[in-house]
Amino acid sequence: MNYVIVTGGCGGLGRSSVIELKKRGFNVIALDKIIKDKIDDVYYIDVDLQDASSIDNAYDEIKKIIKDDKNRQVIKWRFYSLYRAIIHQESRLF
């Protein structure tokens, strides 16, 4: 199965993306700081992408969701890349 991670999945553009991806048959993992108006068969994870520990927790939740999927390495790598980019940005700010 194909998974797509949508950041800001409960906001305007993110929610629209989640709906369209579900219509196209993807498994969707929606990340957002404020979870509202959930869509059936979408995985929601409460995460603040400016907080490293929140990102760690989200990463662990994603691993649980996709643990039995043979495509999980690709998904983990992609999310880890996002995680590293955020941590790199954060370190440049302080």
Disulfide bonds with the S-S distance in Angstrom:
none
